[in-house]
Amino acid sequence: KMEGISGIHHIHSWMLNEKTILFEAHLDVEIDVKISELKRYYSEIEDYLKREHGVDHVTLQAELGGCEGICHFER
């Protein structure tokens, strides 16, 4: 769990070809998170996905407020 991020949803991961893994997700960001901090969050998440899961390309989208449905957050 990361301070300032309350959840993650709209998670998609797929293989573009035999060697390339893509990942995208929406991050639920708390209202008091500075926009300047988002780059650090993006980098930490991208580094983790690449290192631990072999993901080649990561797309993350920050959203204010909670998700409308099931949120996932595990680490």
N, C-alpha and C positions, 0 to 999 in steps of 0.2 A: 504494500500500500504506500502511496506517495502523498505527502502532505499537500493539500490544495486540490487534489483530484478525488472526487467522491464516488466515481464509478466509471465504467466503460461499457459501451453497447455498440450495436450495429457492427459487429465483428465479422470480418470476412478474411479468409486465408485460402489461397489457391495456388496451384502450380501453373505457371505460364508455359513451361516446357519441362523437359526431364531434369533440368538443372536449376530453374529459377522459381523461387517461392516469393509470392506477394502477400502483403498483409495490409488491411485497412481497418480503422476503428474510429469511433467517436468517443472523446473523453469528456466526462462531466466535470467541469471545472468550477470550483467554489467562487463566489462572486468577488471575493477580496484578493484573488490571485492577480498579480501584475502581469500584464501582457509580456513584459520583458522576461518573465520567468518561464513562459511557455516554451521558448527555445531550449532551455535546459531540460524541461520535462520531455520534450520530443526526443532530444539526444539520448537521454537515459533510457527511455523505452526502446528506441531504435537500436541502441547498443546491446541491450538485453536480448531483444528478439534475434538479432544477428548472431550474437555469441552463443546463446542457449538453444536456439531453434533453427539456425541456418537460414533465416529469412534474408532475402536479397534486397527487397524494396519495401519500405514502410510508408504508409500515408496515414496521418493522424489529423483529426479535426477536433478542435476544442469547442465545447458548447457550455454556456452558462446554465446552471440549474440542473435538476435531476432528470433522469431519463424517463420516458413515458412507457414503461414496460419493465422487463427484467434487466437489471444491471448486473454486470459481472465484474468482479475484481478479486483476483487471487494472485499470490506471489509466493 
